[in-house]
Structure formats: structure tokens, C-alpha cells
């Protein structure tokens, strides 16, 4: 969550879209990104000019949703150079291309019409070498050259296309975060045939540029293992967690197909590691300081000086605009903050600004963490599906207004309200000592010394849950694989 956000739309305007998606997802206890909305899609392909215009129009929105572009010029320059090298071998070699590393720890990559290709920090941390990064870029380039995105978009904006799934109580991207939890809310999904075609085009691009064509298959396998790891972290042992792209998951079928495509090509091809390791050495891993930190069940933003903790059973995700959490039994919450529109009293803000068009009940004035606050309840309904909603507004000493929105299936507020109020009451101003404990974690590339073991290197990562599993995934070290002196590996260091 950034350090300052304007509040956008009132409550009522976006509740309908929010409730349908949120409550339909309530039956799923794990965090799974549903397929994006598809209403109103055109069957024809947009012209080249329309594709470029659409991509340029949506590019700033993608940056806003995913935390912006990284500020690491070395990393961004590396990906830009590699992407252009790959695109230069395609039929659209002379078209403008834009390659962006997004400042997000969510494992993701996607493309927009007009040659806009995106990778996240979270994805780059998983690669083994440059060929695997090239495989991801080549796959996304394949979507662009095959005009897959253009076939799946209308002449409306992508955000407009997904209007049924992008607004929540705040009228912005909270629903995309709640429903997708880091998924590609602004990117249309692809069909199975389009995915396989992009894989084929990507393998061919790897061959043309001299990379090992098996790199795509090996990275897809890493993504599958990372999905299992995230499921383990989320308490879903053996199941999927945050997957790589709701729009193109790393299925076993795609791993096999990518390997089959590579086998049809004469063996060989480069797997350079040094340029990749040099680019990611020192890269932020996990949350960036600008957006605050998620540590277990606690969200802390030292730059803003605020923190809160969600109850047991809730999984937090720090989005670009809001912090969201999904609980069990269909519960969810969202948190953000911004200008109070000149209203200093939280109760007046709640009734006259935020919930101006809603029917509010049980309005109460509170004190939370020594700060003035107010809370009220309401109910939203969409297509016969209802939810109970608790709203909490807190005025900080600097004049900002912070907001919690808690949602539960209709009729169940009393069951979950103690948890909701406990989360709101945990909101507090951080002390200097508390804020100093939060530092960004980073990828550190280190050379294995004689006598080093996996267990010894993992001890450098005490802050990571299931640290050995993570270490083996990011270094492509299956169980039983021994380390070799001089071998360079990635370790996650920091608080």
C-alpha cells in the first residue's frame, strides 16, 4: 500500500460487483484466482494501431495495480535488453516494445496488446538462469505476436471490460485483490490453444536466439513447485497456493508439451547464469518499503508509522492500493488510507463521505490506539446474494483517514464480528523501535565454500517459512542434490 491515496467512489456505487464475486468465492478456503470476466469480448482482431493504443492506455493502470516499475535501473535495463533481443527475431521486430519489471512479489508475467510485456520481481527470483527468464519473455512475446490479447479484448479499456470485477467498497481495485489476490485483474485469460501456441512460439524464439529450448519446460516445473510451496505456506498442504497467473497456470500438460517441443529441436543452446545472477543480486525480495510489509498476520508500514494484525486464519496480501485479507467461511477484509476530504470527524466521514449513499446501522464513536474512530454496519446485495459489512474509519494525527472494510456472508456478522473488531482495534501508531525492526529482504548471490551445506545456508534465512523448501526452489536443487564448492546460489537475507 503506497504512502498516500485519494479516496475515490462512495460505498454504494461498487457494492453490487463486489459481493457477487466475493461470496461466490466464499466456498473456497484457499486463495485461488478466478478467471477474469469475459462479457462483451470481440471475436475479431484489433488493428495494429488499435492494439498499440490499447496497450498504451492500460500501461499506467497495470503499473498502479502492481506497485509500479522497479526502481532498480540495473535490473530493469537487463530485462529490457534481453526482451528486445528476443523480440528482434520475431515478425514484429520493428514494432515498439516495452518491457517492464513490476515492483511486486507476486509471481506473475503477462502481456498487453501493442508489445507491452511485464514480469514481477517475484517471478525473477525463481529463475535458475538467463535462459529461463528468456523463456518467460518469449512466451509473453508469443502472445503479442499471435495477437492473443487483441483477440480477447474489446475496444473498451481493459479496466472497463472488467468493471464487474474491479470495484469494491472503495470503487477501485480492491475486488481484484480480494478475488484474485495478486492475479491478473487487468489481463484477459487465454484459451488452452492460445497457451500452447504461445509456448510453441516461445520455444522457437529460444532456438532462434541461441538459448536452450528446454528452459521453458524447466521454469514451468519450477513454477509448479513454487505453487505447491505457496500452498504449504497457506496451510494447504499438498495443494495449490498463489499460482503463476490465473490466465496461464503452469499445468503438468504444459510442462510435458514444452519439453516435447524442445526435443524436436536439435540439442544444444546456452544456459548463461552469470548475467542473470548479476542482475538479481541485491534485488528486493517480498514487500518493498514503499508499500509496507506483510509479516505473518501483521501488516506494518514504517514510512506511514502504522501497523495492524489480522486474526488467526486470515491470509494477508499487500496490494498496490490496499491491503487485503481473505479468511475462512467467506470472510474478507480490505484496508486503505488517504485524504479525509476536509472532514476531521471519523463519524461524519463515515456517514457523509465514505458511506454517504449506504444505509448504515449501529453507528458508534470509538477510540482506537488513542485515535478518534467510528464504526457502522450495513448490508450489500447483488443478484440476490447478500453480505454483512462492517466499516471502520480511524483518523490519524497527521489528518489521514484510515479505513477497514470487513465482509461476511449475510446473517453471519455476529459470528465473525469479534474477529473484525479485534483486527480494527489492533491498528496503532508504530514506535521508532518497532519501525526499525522492519527492513526489506533481498536476494543475495553467494558462492558455496568448502564445507557449506544446504542446512548451513538455510540458517541464513530464519525469517522465511519453510526456508529449505524455498532455498531449493529458487536454486533448482531437488532433494538429495549436493552443493559444489564455487557454485553460486541465491539466499534471501534481511529482517
Secondary structure, 3 states (H helix, E strand, C coil): CCCCCCCCCCCHHHHHHHHHHHHHHHHCCCCCCCCCCCCCCCCCCCCHHHHHHHHHHHHHHHHHHCCCECCCHHHHHHHHHHHHHHHCCCCCCCCCCEEEEECCCCCCEEEECCCEEEEEHHHHCCCCCHHHHHHHHHHHHHHHHCCHHHHCCCCCCHHHHCHHHCCCCCCCCHHHHHHHCCCCCCCCCCCHHHHHHHHHHHHHHHHHCCECCCHHHHHHHHHHHHHHHHHHHCCCCCCCCCCCCCCCCCCHHHHHHHHHHHHCCCCCCECCCHHHHHHHCCCEECCCHHHCEEECCEEEECCCCEEEECCCCCEEEECCCCEEEECCCCCEEEEEEECCCCCCCHHHHHHHHHCCCCCCEEEEEEEECCEEEEEEEEEEEECCEEEEEEEEEEECCCCCEEEEEEEEECCCHHHHHHHHHHHHHCCEECCHHHHHCCCCEEEEEEECCCCCCHHHHHHHHCCCCCHHHHHHHHCCCCCCCCCCCCCEEEEEECC
